[in-house]
Amino acid sequence: MSVFRTANHIYAQIVDDTQGITLVSASTLDKEYKKNPVTGKKQEIAKAVGNLIGKRAVDKGITKVVLDRNGFLYHGRIKALSDAAREAGLLF
């Protein structure tokens, strides 16, 4: 699972490195997220995206992933997203 964040948005995708394809993705720009957007702190928004990608991955039968932080420290929004994905059923 690769995670990327900007000042306004956060993105997560699960990629199959051997085939080079994206299996599941979620972000704050996602249509499903925009139907019920979370307002408040950026960490709460990251939790919503983590929950969304976790549910999508479990629905596709993906349970084990490796976290790629893309150089970001493991705290704040990155930690909130990964914790929510774990709660949704992913194993890191």
N, CA and C atoms as an extended XYZ file, in Angstrom:
276
Properties=species:S:1:pos:R:3:atomname:S:1:resname:S:1:resid:I:1 pbc="F F F"
N         0.848       -1.166        0.000 N   MET     1
C         0.000        0.000        0.000 CA  MET     1
C         0.895        1.230        0.000 C   MET     1
N         0.716        2.037       -1.004 N   SER     2
C         1.486        3.264       -1.142 CA  SER     2
C         0.632        4.442       -0.703 C   SER     2
N         1.202        5.310        0.135 N   VAL     3
C         0.476        6.465        0.667 CA  VAL     3
C         1.203        7.735        0.251 C   VAL     3
N         0.431        8.718       -0.196 N   PHE     4
C         0.990       10.018       -0.566 CA  PHE     4
C         0.066       11.094       -0.024 C   PHE     4
N         0.643       12.188        0.444 N   ARG     5
C        -0.174       13.275        0.962 CA  ARG     5
C         0.327       14.606        0.426 C   ARG     5
N        -0.610       15.527        0.309 N   THR     6
C        -0.282       16.904       -0.033 CA  THR     6
C        -0.844       17.778        1.091 C   THR     6
N        -0.781       19.053        0.919 N   ALA     7
C        -1.300       19.944        1.949 CA  ALA     7
C        -2.812       19.807        2.102 C   ALA     7
N        -3.512       19.468        1.007 N   ASN     8
C        -4.968       19.417        1.043 CA  ASN     8
C        -5.563       18.018        0.895 C   ASN     8
N        -4.840       17.071        0.347 N   HIS     9
C        -5.397       15.760        0.028 CA  HIS     9
C        -4.488       14.634        0.506 C   HIS     9
N        -5.071       13.435        0.576 N   ILE    10
C        -4.301       12.242        0.904 CA  ILE    10
C        -4.756       11.120       -0.025 C   ILE    10
N        -3.806       10.345       -0.511 N   TYR    11
C        -4.056        9.296       -1.487 CA  TYR    11
C        -3.461        7.988       -0.974 C   TYR    11
N        -4.148        6.882       -1.259 N   ALA    12
C        -3.621        5.560       -0.916 CA  ALA    12
C        -3.977        4.606       -2.049 C   ALA    12
N        -3.039        3.741       -2.387 N   GLN    13
C        -3.319        2.734       -3.398 CA  GLN    13
C        -2.569        1.460       -3.091 C   GLN    13
N        -3.183        0.346       -3.425 N   ILE    14
C        -2.550       -0.953       -3.266 CA  ILE    14
C        -2.121       -1.399       -4.650 C   ILE    14
N        -0.817       -1.636       -4.800 N   VAL    15
C        -0.220       -1.912       -6.098 CA  VAL    15
C         0.384       -3.311       -6.100 C   VAL    15
N         0.192       -4.029       -7.192 N   ASP    16
C         0.866       -5.307       -7.400 CA  ASP    16
C         2.170       -4.998       -8.123 C   ASP    16
N         3.289       -5.066       -7.411 N   ASP    17
C         4.579       -4.693       -7.982 CA  ASP    17
C         5.035       -5.631       -9.091 C   ASP    17
N         4.663       -6.892       -9.015 N   THR    18
C         5.115       -7.843      -10.038 CA  THR    18
C         4.468       -7.568      -11.384 C   THR    18
N         3.199       -7.164      -11.387 N   GLN    19
C         2.501       -6.885      -12.637 CA  GLN    19
C         2.468       -5.395      -12.964 C   GLN    19
N         2.742       -4.560      -11.976 N   GLY    20
C         2.761       -3.128      -12.194 CA  GLY    20
C         1.378       -2.519      -12.370 C   GLY    20
N         0.392       -3.042      -11.650 N   ILE    21
C        -0.965       -2.517      -11.763 CA  ILE    21
C        -1.496       -2.111      -10.389 C   ILE    21
N        -2.407       -1.156      -10.386 N   THR    22
C        -3.067       -0.740       -9.157 CA  THR    22
C        -4.290       -1.614       -8.949 C   THR    22
N        -4.371       -2.249       -7.787 N   LEU    23
C        -5.486       -3.132       -7.476 CA  LEU    23
C        -6.649       -2.382       -6.842 C   LEU    23
N        -6.336       -1.487       -5.899 N   VAL    24
C        -7.350       -0.721       -5.168 CA  VAL    24
C        -6.779        0.660       -4.877 C   VAL    24
N        -7.647        1.669       -4.938 N   SER    25
C        -7.187        3.005       -4.581 CA  SER    25
C        -8.305        3.762       -3.869 C   SER    25
N        -7.899        4.790       -3.118 N   ALA    26
C        -8.845        5.673       -2.436 CA  ALA    26
C        -8.141        6.996       -2.161 C   ALA    26
N        -8.906        8.059       -2.161 N   SER    27
C        -8.339        9.370       -1.862 CA  SER    27
C        -9.448       10.323       -1.449 C   SER    27
N        -9.061       11.520       -1.087 N   THR    28
C       -10.042       12.533       -0.740 CA  THR    28
C       -10.741       13.073       -1.983 C   THR    28
N       -10.253       12.740       -3.158 N   LEU    29
C       -10.873       13.161       -4.411 CA  LEU    29
C       -11.807       12.092       -4.973 C   LEU    29
N       -11.939       10.979       -4.264 N   ASP    30
C       -12.743        9.846       -4.699 CA  ASP    30
C       -14.230       10.199       -4.669 C   ASP    30
N       -15.001        9.693       -5.634 N   LYS    31
C       -16.441        9.979       -5.698 CA  LYS    31
C       -17.169        9.473       -4.454 C   LYS    31
N       -16.813        8.275       -4.005 N   GLU    32
C       -17.473        7.711       -2.822 CA  GLU    32
C       -17.168        8.536       -1.572 C   GLU    32
N       -15.951        9.034       -1.465 N   TYR    33
C       -15.596        9.885       -0.328 CA  TYR    33
C       -16.364       11.206       -0.392 C   TYR    33
N       -16.489       11.775       -1.584 N   LYS    34
C       -17.136       13.084       -1.730 CA  LYS    34
C       -18.630       13.035       -1.454 C   LYS    34
N       -19.245       11.845       -1.524 N   LYS    35
C       -20.671       11.734       -1.198 CA  LYS    35
C       -20.918       12.063        0.270 C   LYS    35
N       -20.023       11.603        1.141 N   ASN    36
C       -20.119       11.859        2.580 CA  ASN    36
C       -18.783       12.370        3.091 C   ASN    36
N       -18.400       13.585        2.740 N   PRO    37
C       -17.075       14.067        3.159 CA  PRO    37
C       -16.992       14.272        4.664 C   PRO    37
N       -15.812       13.992        5.187 N   VAL    38
C       -15.538       14.202        6.611 CA  VAL    38
C       -14.988       15.601        6.765 C   VAL    38
N       -15.525       16.330        7.708 N   THR    39
C       -15.009       17.666        7.973 CA  THR    39
C       -14.285       17.647        9.309 C   THR    39
N       -13.362       18.535        9.466 N   GLY    40
C       -12.618       18.606       10.717 CA  GLY    40
C       -11.136       18.497       10.485 C   GLY    40
N       -10.475       17.820       11.405 N   LYS    41
C        -9.026       17.698       11.353 CA  LYS    41
C        -8.586       16.827       10.181 C   LYS    41
N        -7.391       17.081        9.715 N   LYS    42
C        -6.847       16.306        8.605 CA  LYS    42
C        -6.654       14.846        8.983 C   LYS    42
N        -6.400       14.567       10.258 N   GLN    43
C        -6.252       13.174       10.696 CA  GLN    43
C        -7.573       12.424       10.596 C   GLN    43
N        -8.686       13.093       10.872 N   GLU    44
C        -9.998       12.463       10.750 CA  GLU    44
C       -10.297       12.144        9.282 C   GLU    44
N        -9.895       13.031        8.399 N   ILE    45
C       -10.072       12.807        6.970 CA  ILE    45
C        -9.222       11.626        6.526 C   ILE    45
N        -7.987       11.535        7.022 N   ALA    46
C        -7.099       10.419        6.677 CA  ALA    46
C        -7.680        9.100        7.178 C   ALA    46
N        -8.313        9.109        8.350 N   LYS    47
C        -8.951        7.893        8.871 CA  LYS    47
C       -10.061        7.432        7.938 C   LYS    47
N       -10.829        8.371        7.414 N   ALA    48
C       -11.922        8.019        6.500 CA  ALA    48
C       -11.383        7.388        5.220 C   ALA    48
N       -10.288        7.917        4.696 N   VAL    49
C        -9.679        7.354        3.489 CA  VAL    49
C        -9.078        5.984        3.797 C   VAL    49
N        -8.462        5.817        4.951 N   GLY    50
C        -7.913        4.523        5.351 CA  GLY    50
C        -8.991        3.470        5.501 C   GLY    50
N       -10.108        3.864        6.081 N   ASN    51
C       -11.239        2.952        6.217 CA  ASN    51
C       -11.774        2.557        4.846 C   ASN    51
N       -11.856        3.513        3.928 N   LEU    52
C       -12.355        3.261        2.585 CA  LEU    52
C       -11.455        2.294        1.820 C   LEU    52
N       -10.141        2.516        1.860 N   ILE    53
C        -9.246        1.609        1.130 CA  ILE    53
C        -9.208        0.236        1.785 C   ILE    53
N        -9.316        0.182        3.104 N   GLY    54
C        -9.349       -1.104        3.786 CA  GLY    54
C       -10.556       -1.927        3.388 C   GLY    54
N       -11.714       -1.304        3.348 N   LYS    55
C       -12.938       -2.005        2.949 CA  LYS    55
C       -12.862       -2.478        1.506 C   LYS    55
N       -12.358       -1.619        0.624 N   ARG    56
C       -12.247       -1.998       -0.788 CA  ARG    56
C       -11.289       -3.159       -0.982 C   ARG    56
N       -10.182       -3.145       -0.243 N   ALA    57
C        -9.202       -4.221       -0.369 CA  ALA    57
C        -9.768       -5.540        0.127 C   ALA    57
N       -10.440       -5.529        1.262 N   VAL    58
C       -11.025       -6.747        1.813 CA  VAL    58
C       -12.101       -7.285        0.868 C   VAL    58
N       -12.867       -6.399        0.253 N   ASP    59
C       -13.883       -6.823       -0.705 CA  ASP    59
C       -13.272       -7.529       -1.916 C   ASP    59
N       -12.051       -7.134       -2.298 N   LYS    60
C       -11.360       -7.769       -3.419 CA  LYS    60
C       -10.528       -8.973       -2.993 C   LYS    60
N       -10.540       -9.302       -1.705 N   GLY    61
C        -9.810      -10.461       -1.220 CA  GLY    61
C        -8.370      -10.184       -0.840 C   GLY    61
N        -8.000       -8.933       -0.699 N   ILE    62
C        -6.647       -8.545       -0.314 CA  ILE    62
C        -6.629       -8.357        1.193 C   ILE    62
N        -5.750       -9.087        1.886 N   THR    63
C        -5.687       -8.957        3.335 CA  THR    63
C        -4.311       -8.551        3.836 C   THR    63
N        -3.253       -8.890        3.114 N   LYS    64
C        -1.896       -8.561        3.559 CA  LYS    64
C        -1.263       -7.558        2.601 C   LYS    64
N        -0.689       -6.500        3.174 N   VAL    65
C        -0.016       -5.476        2.383 CA  VAL    65
C         1.264       -5.042        3.094 C   VAL    65
N         2.101       -4.341        2.365 N   VAL    66
C         3.302       -3.714        2.918 CA  VAL    66
C         3.116       -2.213        2.761 C   VAL    66
N         3.368       -1.456        3.817 N   LEU    67
C         3.153       -0.012        3.799 CA  LEU    67
C         4.364        0.704        3.214 C   LEU    67
N         4.125        1.506        2.171 N   ASP    68
C         5.144        2.372        1.585 CA  ASP    68
C         4.745        3.807        1.924 C   ASP    68
N         5.501        4.444        2.806 N   ARG    69
C         5.179        5.788        3.287 CA  ARG    69
C         5.664        6.879        2.344 C   ARG    69
N         6.421        6.527        1.317 N   ASN    70
C         6.983        7.493        0.364 CA  ASN    70
C         7.826        8.564        1.047 C   ASN    70
N         8.551        8.180        2.083 N   GLY    71
C         9.445        9.110        2.763 CA  GLY    71
C         8.803        9.938        3.856 C   GLY    71
N         7.489        9.847        4.013 N   PHE    72
C         6.820       10.599        5.073 CA  PHE    72
C         7.024        9.884        6.402 C   PHE    72
N         7.147       10.644        7.472 N   LEU    73
C         7.286       10.058        8.794 CA  LEU    73
C         5.999        9.353        9.196 C   LEU    73
N         6.140        8.303        9.999 N   TYR    74
C         4.978        7.541       10.433 CA  TYR    74
C         4.361        8.204       11.661 C   TYR    74
N         3.617        9.251       11.439 N   HIS    75
C         2.854        9.918       12.485 CA  HIS    75
C         1.805       10.786       11.804 C   HIS    75
N         0.910       11.325       12.560 N   GLY    76
C        -0.097       12.211       12.006 CA  GLY    76
C        -1.028       11.517       11.035 C   GLY    76
N        -1.153       12.105        9.841 N   ARG    77
C        -2.104       11.585        8.854 CA  ARG    77
C        -1.726       10.208        8.322 C   ARG    77
N        -0.437        9.946        8.167 N   ILE    78
C        -0.002        8.639        7.660 CA  ILE    78
C        -0.363        7.554        8.671 C   ILE    78
N        -0.112        7.804        9.931 N   LYS    79
C        -0.449        6.841       10.982 CA  LYS    79
C        -1.961        6.660       11.096 C   LYS    79
N        -2.716        7.738       11.005 N   ALA    80
C        -4.169        7.652       11.099 CA  ALA    80
C        -4.740        6.827        9.953 C   ALA    80
N        -4.239        7.029        8.746 N   LEU    81
C        -4.702        6.257        7.593 CA  LEU    81
C        -4.386        4.781        7.751 C   LEU    81
N        -3.161        4.460        8.146 N   SER    82
C        -2.779        3.052        8.269 CA  SER    82
C        -3.505        2.364        9.421 C   SER    82
N        -3.739        3.065       10.519 N   ASP    83
C        -4.489        2.478       11.632 CA  ASP    83
C        -5.932        2.172       11.219 C   ASP    83
N        -6.546        3.080       10.457 N   ALA    84
C        -7.915        2.852        9.994 CA  ALA    84
C        -7.975        1.692        9.013 C   ALA    84
N        -6.955        1.559        8.174 N   ALA    85
C        -6.917        0.433        7.236 CA  ALA    85
C        -6.776       -0.887        7.991 C   ALA    85
N        -5.991       -0.881        9.056 N   ARG    86
C        -5.862       -2.087        9.894 CA  ARG    86
C        -7.199       -2.451       10.530 C   ARG    86
N        -7.910       -1.452       11.040 N   GLU    87
C        -9.196       -1.694       11.660 CA  GLU    87
C       -10.209       -2.247       10.653 C   GLU    87
N       -10.046       -1.881        9.371 N   ALA    88
C       -10.950       -2.351        8.329 CA  ALA    88
C       -10.629       -3.779        7.894 C   ALA    88
N        -9.472       -4.316        8.340 N   GLY    89
C        -9.169       -5.718        8.056 CA  GLY    89
C        -7.854       -5.979        7.363 C   GLY    89
N        -7.053       -4.975        7.067 N   LEU    90
C        -5.769       -5.214        6.413 CA  LEU    90
C        -4.703       -5.573        7.439 C   LEU    90
N        -3.796       -6.439        7.057 N   LEU    91
C        -2.640       -6.800        7.877 CA  LEU    91
C        -1.394       -6.223        7.246 C   LEU    91
N        -0.567       -5.569        8.072 N   PHE    92
C         0.683       -4.981        7.573 CA  PHE    92
C         1.837       -5.867        7.947 C   PHE    92
